[in-house]
Amino acid sequence: MVKRIIKTSKPSLPGPEDIYRVVLSNGITVLARSNFNSPSISMGGYLPAGAIFESDAKLGLADFVSSSLMRGTQTRNFDEIYNELESVGASMGFDSGVHNLSFGGRTLVEDLPLLLKLLSESLQTPTFPPDEVEKLRAQWLTGLAIRAQDTSDMAAMAFDEMLFAGHPYSRPSDGYVETIQSITRDDMEKFHRQYFGPRDMVIAIVGAIEPKKAVEAVSQVLGGWQVPGQGRADALPPHKPLKKTVKRHHALAGKSQSDLVIGMVGPSRNDPEYLSASLGNSVLGQFGMMGRIGDVVREKSGLAYYASSSLGAGIGPGTWEVSAGVNPKNLKKAIDLIEKELRRFIKSGVTKEELADSQANYIGRLPLSLESNSGVASAMLSIERYNLGADYYQRYEGMVRKVTRSDVLETARKYITPDRLVIATAGP
Amino acid sequence: MANKITQVTLKNGMKIMLKEIHTAPIISSWIWYRVGSKDEPTGKTGISHWTEHMQFKGTKKFPANILDKAISREGGRWNASTSHDSTRYYETMPADKIDLALRLESDRMKNSIYNEKEVASERTVIISEREGHENEPMFRLGEAVQQSAFRVHPYHHEIIGDMTDLHAITRDDLYQHYRMYYVPNNAVLTIAGDFETKEMLKRIKELFERIPKGPTPLRLKRVEPEQKGEVRLSVEGPGETTFIQAAYRFPNATHPDFFPLQVVDSLLTGASGLSYKTARLYRALVDKEYAVDVSGWSESTIDPYLYRITITNHPKRKPEESIAVLDEEIKKLQEVLISKDEITRAVKQARAVFAYGSENITHQAFWMGYVEMFSSYEWFTTYLDKLAKVTPQDVQRVAQKYLQSKSRVVGMYIPSGVEA
C-alpha cells in the first residue's frame, strides 16, 4: 500500500490572498487570479440584463439580444469579429438567464487584449444589423422546432410552467415561436440601451497573467463605459405555493422514450439551508451512481439509463427536482418509485454513514472542480454573485462538516412535499 | 507543454505510461483495453459497451454498492466509455487517494462477478439508453449513414449495439467477452498528476504484475471493399427539421494523409473545440441561408473511418440545394490552392486547443492512452509539427483523393411534419 505518494504541490484554494478584486469607478467589479501552468486564459462574467426585463409578449428578447451581440458592432461586422477570434484559436460567447446576461471566453494569453476588445465592443456598441438579425431569427425558430421534439426539454418546460405559474421563473428564456416572431430590431436596440451598462457588471480573468495586469487590461477597454439611467429590475414577485399535486403530459408521437421531471420549490443559493439541502440531495439522487433514486430506478429495477435528482438554486426560489428517461410503458412505475423515495426521505432522512459519505465527497472533490482556469473563474463569480465571502472555499470544509443529520432532515421536511408535487412528462 | 513521460511494459505484457504533473494535488488514472465495437461479430453487437457497464457491478472485494461509493466518498470522479476501438475506465482523485483506484482496477481486471440478476437489470438499462438515443433524429440518421458506409467492416454498427442483440446477448456471452479481452497484455494504464514516478511504478507492479497474462486476443479484421458510386438514403421521423449527413471516407490516424485532412476539416467546418463561423461551409451554407447550422467530425481510428458533415437545413430550402452548395465548396478546395496563411492559422488554432487541454490533468492522462490505442505517444507530441509541415499542395491532393462523391454516403432525415 502506498502510504503517501509524496505530494509536492500544495492544495491552493482560491482565497482573499490570491483573488485580486477591484471595483472600477464605473461600477464594474474585476476579479483576477493567476495560474502560470498553462499559457491560456479563461474569462467570464455577467451583468444584470436578463430575461426579467422582458414582457410576456416579447419572451426571448434578452436571449435574442445576447445572441446578436457578436453579429456586428460599430467597428466590425460579423465575419470580422469571428475571423479575429478564430484565427488565434480564441473563443467567446454570450448567454442570457432570468437575471443576468453572462459571457465567457478563452484565449492564449498573448491574445487577451483582443478578446477583451471584442468583449467591450460587443457589450457597448452592437449594431444589430437587420440581415444578421433575420438570419439569426430563422436559426432560432429552427432551434425551437427541434426543442418541440425533445422529450427532456418539453418535460422541463412543462415543469417550470406549472411550478412557477404566474412568476417570471415560469418562462422559457428562449421564448416561443410567436414571441420570437414578434421581436423587432427596435426592441433589441431599446433593450440594449435601457439595460446594458457597467453598474453591477462582474468580470473574472484567470490564467497566465499577473492579476494587476489583468485588471489594467479590463479597465483599458471597459473603464470608460458610462450609462446614465441604466435600468434596474423590480423585486421578484412572491411565488405561490402549490396546494396539491399537479400533472401534465406533453404528447410527442414517434418517440421511444419518455422523460419525466418531478419536484417542487427548493432553497435559493443564499438560504441558510442551502448546504444541508445540497448534501441531502446528494444522498437522494447524486452520490455514487445517482444516489437513492439511481439505486431504485436504475440499479434495482433497470427502468432507466438515467435517474437522478438536482437542486437548481439561484437568486430567487430554486427547484428541487428528480428527472429520468424511461420506456413509455414504465412511466407510472418510475413515478411511483420516485414518490415513494421522496416519502421515505422526509420520514427518516439520511443515515449517519450516508451523510458522512456525501460530506467526504464534497470536500474531496473541491480541488477537482478548481483544476482548470474556467473552474476557478466560475468559483470566483459565484462568490461574487451570492456574496459568499472571498474565503468561502477555504471555509468550505468546515461548513460541510458542520451539517448534521437533523439539519438535513429538517431542510428536507421544509421543502420536499410528496403530497404537493409537480409531475411533468413528455413522450408518446 | 512538457511532454516527458515514462513508458514501461510489465512482465505480463501490460503497458504503463506515467506523466508527472505537479500543478494541483490531483491524479488521474485511466485503464484502456484494446477492445471496442469493431471487435463485435454479427449477433453480438453492443457487447463491449455492455461489458463496460457490467464492470461496475462488482467483484467479491468491491461489491457493486461498495464500489461506486468508495470512489465518490474520496471525492473522486470516475466513469468509463466504449468507442469503436477501445474500452476505457478512469478515476480522477485527490492525489493521496489514488491507491483506491489502482486497487479497484487491478481487482476488476480479473475478478468481476457477472451475476445473472445484474445482467438482467442492466439489459433493460441499456435498452433504455438506446431508446433515449432513438428519440434523437441525429442518432437515427447517423446510424443509417454508418451502416450504409460499412457493409463488411464492423464499424458498421453503433457502439450501443442493435436492439435485437441487446435482447439476445447472455450472461455467458458477456463473461466470455470479459475473460477474453480483459487481460494485462491487452491493457494500457495511463496515469498523470501529482506523484513520483518511481514510487508509483512500484505500486503498480505490486498490484498488476501478478495478474497472469492471457492469450493475446485477436482483433476482428474485415476490410471494407471499395465503394463504387455514391449511396443516398433517407430516414423518416417526427419533427419539422430536415438534417443532411454526408460521410466521406477518411484514412486511419497513422496514415500520412491524416494530417493534411485535419487542415481540410478545419478549413471546411472549423477547428475542433472552437467556434466555426469563419469556416468555409459555415460561410457558404449558413451565412447564405441554405442551412441553419453545419458541423464536421472526423475520428482518429485504427482502421479507415469517416469524415461526416452534418447540415441542419434551412426550412425554406430543399436538401438538394444545400448538397449542391456543399459540392461547390469541395470543388473549390480541389481546384484552388489554399494560401500558406490558412495552414498557419490551423496550426495556431491547434496550439490554443492543446494549451486549454493542458490545464486539465484528467485530459492529459486521457490523451496518453487515447493515442496509444491507434499509434504511440509520439503521434501526440509531434502533432503540431506534422500539422505545420502540411503544404497547400498536400491539402489540394487529399481533397481530390478523399472528398469524392462516388465514395460517399449522403443521408437525409425527412421530417413527417408537426405532430401533436
HADDOCK unambig.tbl for C-alpha pairs under 7 A between the chains (distance, minus, plus):
assign (segid A and resid 2 and name CA) (segid B and resid 99 and name CA) 6.72 0.50 0.50
assign (segid A and resid 2 and name CA) (segid B and resid 203 and name CA) 6.59 0.50 0.50
assign (segid A and resid 4 and name CA) (segid B and resid 96 and name CA) 5.97 0.50 0.50
assign (segid A and resid 5 and name CA) (segid B and resid 96 and name CA) 6.38 0.50 0.50
assign (segid A and resid 5 and name CA) (segid B and resid 195 and name CA) 5.54 0.50 0.50
assign (segid A and resid 5 and name CA) (segid B and resid 196 and name CA) 6.60 0.50 0.50
assign (segid A and resid 5 and name CA) (segid B and resid 199 and name CA) 6.83 0.50 0.50
assign (segid A and resid 6 and name CA) (segid B and resid 195 and name CA) 6.16 0.50 0.50
assign (segid A and resid 6 and name CA) (segid B and resid 196 and name CA) 6.60 0.50 0.50
assign (segid A and resid 7 and name CA) (segid B and resid 25 and name CA) 6.95 0.50 0.50
assign (segid A and resid 7 and name CA) (segid B and resid 194 and name CA) 6.28 0.50 0.50
assign (segid A and resid 7 and name CA) (segid B and resid 195 and name CA) 6.40 0.50 0.50
assign (segid A and resid 8 and name CA) (segid B and resid 22 and name CA) 6.45 0.50 0.50
assign (segid A and resid 9 and name CA) (segid B and resid 22 and name CA) 5.41 0.50 0.50
assign (segid A and resid 9 and name CA) (segid B and resid 23 and name CA) 6.05 0.50 0.50
assign (segid A and resid 9 and name CA) (segid B and resid 24 and name CA) 5.85 0.50 0.50
assign (segid A and resid 9 and name CA) (segid B and resid 25 and name CA) 5.96 0.50 0.50
assign (segid A and resid 10 and name CA) (segid B and resid 24 and name CA) 6.92 0.50 0.50
assign (segid A and resid 10 and name CA) (segid B and resid 25 and name CA) 6.69 0.50 0.50
assign (segid A and resid 11 and name CA) (segid B and resid 24 and name CA) 6.26 0.50 0.50
assign (segid A and resid 11 and name CA) (segid B and resid 25 and name CA) 5.79 0.50 0.50
assign (segid A and resid 37 and name CA) (segid B and resid 23 and name CA) 6.81 0.50 0.50
assign (segid A and resid 38 and name CA) (segid B and resid 355 and name CA) 6.13 0.50 0.50
assign (segid A and resid 38 and name CA) (segid B and resid 358 and name CA) 6.48 0.50 0.50
assign (segid A and resid 38 and name CA) (segid B and resid 359 and name CA) 5.98 0.50 0.50
assign (segid A and resid 39 and name CA) (segid B and resid 355 and name CA) 6.34 0.50 0.50
assign (segid A and resid 40 and name CA) (segid B and resid 355 and name CA) 6.13 0.50 0.50
assign (segid A and resid 40 and name CA) (segid B and resid 356 and name CA) 6.21 0.50 0.50
assign (segid A and resid 79 and name CA) (segid B and resid 278 and name CA) 6.64 0.50 0.50
assign (segid A and resid 82 and name CA) (segid B and resid 277 and name CA) 6.25 0.50 0.50
assign (segid A and resid 82 and name CA) (segid B and resid 278 and name CA) 6.32 0.50 0.50
assign (segid A and resid 83 and name CA) (segid B and resid 278 and name CA) 5.92 0.50 0.50
assign (segid A and resid 86 and name CA) (segid B and resid 275 and name CA) 6.84 0.50 0.50
assign (segid A and resid 87 and name CA) (segid B and resid 345 and name CA) 5.56 0.50 0.50
assign (segid A and resid 87 and name CA) (segid B and resid 349 and name CA) 6.78 0.50 0.50
assign (segid A and resid 88 and name CA) (segid B and resid 348 and name CA) 5.99 0.50 0.50
assign (segid A and resid 88 and name CA) (segid B and resid 349 and name CA) 5.83 0.50 0.50
assign (segid A and resid 89 and name CA) (segid B and resid 274 and name CA) 6.79 0.50 0.50
assign (segid A and resid 89 and name CA) (segid B and resid 348 and name CA) 6.40 0.50 0.50
assign (segid A and resid 89 and name CA) (segid B and resid 349 and name CA) 4.03 0.50 0.50
assign (segid A and resid 89 and name CA) (segid B and resid 352 and name CA) 5.40 0.50 0.50
assign (segid A and resid 89 and name CA) (segid B and resid 353 and name CA) 6.99 0.50 0.50
assign (segid A and resid 91 and name CA) (segid B and resid 274 and name CA) 6.23 0.50 0.50
assign (segid A and resid 91 and name CA) (segid B and resid 275 and name CA) 6.44 0.50 0.50
assign (segid A and resid 108 and name CA) (segid B and resid 352 and name CA) 6.05 0.50 0.50
assign (segid A and resid 139 and name CA) (segid B and resid 292 and name CA) 5.03 0.50 0.50
assign (segid A and resid 142 and name CA) (segid B and resid 241 and name CA) 6.98 0.50 0.50
assign (segid A and resid 145 and name CA) (segid B and resid 240 and name CA) 6.42 0.50 0.50
assign (segid A and resid 146 and name CA) (segid B and resid 241 and name CA) 6.98 0.50 0.50
assign (segid A and resid 149 and name CA) (segid B and resid 239 and name CA) 6.05 0.50 0.50
assign (segid A and resid 251 and name CA) (segid B and resid 420 and name CA) 6.21 0.50 0.50
assign (segid A and resid 252 and name CA) (segid B and resid 420 and name CA) 5.98 0.50 0.50
assign (segid A and resid 253 and name CA) (segid B and resid 419 and name CA) 6.55 0.50 0.50
assign (segid A and resid 253 and name CA) (segid B and resid 420 and name CA) 6.71 0.50 0.50
assign (segid A and resid 254 and name CA) (segid B and resid 238 and name CA) 6.13 0.50 0.50
assign (segid A and resid 255 and name CA) (segid B and resid 135 and name CA) 5.23 0.50 0.50
assign (segid A and resid 256 and name CA) (segid B and resid 131 and name CA) 5.26 0.50 0.50
assign (segid A and resid 256 and name CA) (segid B and resid 132 and name CA) 6.93 0.50 0.50
assign (segid A and resid 256 and name CA) (segid B and resid 134 and name CA) 6.41 0.50 0.50
assign (segid A and resid 256 and name CA) (segid B and resid 135 and name CA) 5.88 0.50 0.50
assign (segid A and resid 257 and name CA) (segid B and resid 131 and name CA) 5.51 0.50 0.50
assign (segid A and resid 257 and name CA) (segid B and resid 132 and name CA) 5.49 0.50 0.50
assign (segid A and resid 257 and name CA) (segid B and resid 135 and name CA) 6.45 0.50 0.50
assign (segid A and resid 287 and name CA) (segid B and resid 72 and name CA) 6.75 0.50 0.50
assign (segid A and resid 288 and name CA) (segid B and resid 68 and name CA) 4.92 0.50 0.50
assign (segid A and resid 288 and name CA) (segid B and resid 69 and name CA) 4.86 0.50 0.50
assign (segid A and resid 288 and name CA) (segid B and resid 72 and name CA) 5.60 0.50 0.50
assign (segid A and resid 289 and name CA) (segid B and resid 68 and name CA) 6.38 0.50 0.50
assign (segid A and resid 298 and name CA) (segid B and resid 125 and name CA) 6.66 0.50 0.50
assign (segid A and resid 299 and name CA) (segid B and resid 121 and name CA) 6.95 0.50 0.50
assign (segid A and resid 301 and name CA) (segid B and resid 121 and name CA) 6.43 0.50 0.50
assign (segid A and resid 302 and name CA) (segid B and resid 121 and name CA) 4.59 0.50 0.50
assign (segid A and resid 302 and name CA) (segid B and resid 122 and name CA) 6.08 0.50 0.50
assign (segid A and resid 302 and name CA) (segid B and resid 124 and name CA) 5.29 0.50 0.50
assign (segid A and resid 302 and name CA) (segid B and resid 125 and name CA) 4.98 0.50 0.50
assign (segid A and resid 303 and name CA) (segid B and resid 124 and name CA) 6.47 0.50 0.50
assign (segid A and resid 303 and name CA) (segid B and resid 125 and name CA) 6.13 0.50 0.50
assign (segid A and resid 304 and name CA) (segid B and resid 125 and name CA) 5.30 0.50 0.50
assign (segid A and resid 304 and name CA) (segid B and resid 128 and name CA) 5.63 0.50 0.50
assign (segid A and resid 305 and name CA) (segid B and resid 125 and name CA) 4.92 0.50 0.50
assign (segid A and resid 305 and name CA) (segid B and resid 126 and name CA) 6.55 0.50 0.50
assign (segid A and resid 305 and name CA) (segid B and resid 128 and name CA) 5.62 0.50 0.50
assign (segid A and resid 305 and name CA) (segid B and resid 129 and name CA) 5.08 0.50 0.50
assign (segid A and resid 326 and name CA) (segid B and resid 128 and name CA) 6.37 0.50 0.50
assign (segid A and resid 327 and name CA) (segid B and resid 128 and name CA) 6.38 0.50 0.50
assign (segid A and resid 357 and name CA) (segid B and resid 73 and name CA) 4.95 0.50 0.50
assign (segid A and resid 358 and name CA) (segid B and resid 73 and name CA) 6.50 0.50 0.50
assign (segid A and resid 360 and name CA) (segid B and resid 73 and name CA) 5.29 0.50 0.50
assign (segid A and resid 360 and name CA) (segid B and resid 74 and name CA) 6.07 0.50 0.50
assign (segid A and resid 360 and name CA) (segid B and resid 75 and name CA) 6.42 0.50 0.50
assign (segid A and resid 361 and name CA) (segid B and resid 72 and name CA) 5.53 0.50 0.50
assign (segid A and resid 361 and name CA) (segid B and resid 73 and name CA) 4.62 0.50 0.50
assign (segid A and resid 361 and name CA) (segid B and resid 74 and name CA) 5.58 0.50 0.50
assign (segid A and resid 361 and name CA) (segid B and resid 75 and name CA) 3.98 0.50 0.50
assign (segid A and resid 362 and name CA) (segid B and resid 75 and name CA) 6.34 0.50 0.50
assign (segid A and resid 363 and name CA) (segid B and resid 75 and name CA) 6.62 0.50 0.50
assign (segid A and resid 364 and name CA) (segid B and resid 74 and name CA) 5.55 0.50 0.50
assign (segid A and resid 364 and name CA) (segid B and resid 75 and name CA) 3.76 0.50 0.50
assign (segid A and resid 364 and name CA) (segid B and resid 76 and name CA) 6.98 0.50 0.50
assign (segid A and resid 364 and name CA) (segid B and resid 94 and name CA) 6.51 0.50 0.50
assign (segid A and resid 365 and name CA) (segid B and resid 75 and name CA) 4.06 0.50 0.50
assign (segid A and resid 365 and name CA) (segid B and resid 76 and name CA) 6.06 0.50 0.50
assign (segid A and resid 371 and name CA) (segid B and resid 24 and name CA) 6.99 0.50 0.50
assign (segid A and resid 371 and name CA) (segid B and resid 360 and name CA) 6.38 0.50 0.50
assign (segid A and resid 372 and name CA) (segid B and resid 359 and name CA) 5.27 0.50 0.50
assign (segid A and resid 372 and name CA) (segid B and resid 360 and name CA) 5.71 0.50 0.50
